[in-house]
């Protein structure tokens, strides 16, 4: 038996685009913060050994 298609298609509207743009911005900011923290930990570890 074949799976049936959805009755209602997903429509991209302004509200949905705004939601995904904000979500992408938040995820990107979180990734940058994580990368900076990891870099800082590495620098502290290297300097701490000296």
C-alpha positions in Angstrom: 0.0 0.0 0.0 1.4 3.4 -0.9 1.5 6.1 1.7 -0.9 8.9 0.9 0.0 12.5 0.5 -1.0 15.1 3.0 -4.4 16.6 2.4 -3.0 20.1 3.2 0.3 21.2 1.8 2.8 23.1 3.8 2.6 26.7 2.7 5.6 29.0 3.3 4.3 32.4 4.5 5.8 35.4 6.0 5.3 34.2 9.6 6.9 30.9 8.9 9.9 32.6 7.2 10.3 34.9 10.2 10.2 32.0 12.6 12.9 30.0 10.7 15.1 33.1 10.2 15.0 33.8 14.0 15.6 30.1 14.8 18.6 30.1 12.4 20.0 33.2 14.0 19.6 31.7 17.5 21.3 28.4 16.4 24.1 30.3 14.7 24.7 32.5 17.8 24.8 29.4 20.0 27.3 27.7 17.7 29.5 30.8 17.7 29.4 31.0 21.5 30.3 27.3 21.8 33.2 27.7 19.4 34.6 30.7 21.3 34.3 28.9 24.6 36.1 25.9 23.2 38.8 28.1 21.8 39.2 30.0 25.1 39.4 26.7 27.0 42.2 25.5 24.7 44.1 28.8 25.1 43.8 28.7 28.9 44.9 25.1 28.9 48.0 25.9 26.7 48.9 29.0 28.8 48.3 27.2 32.0 50.9 24.6 31.2 53.6 27.2 30.7 
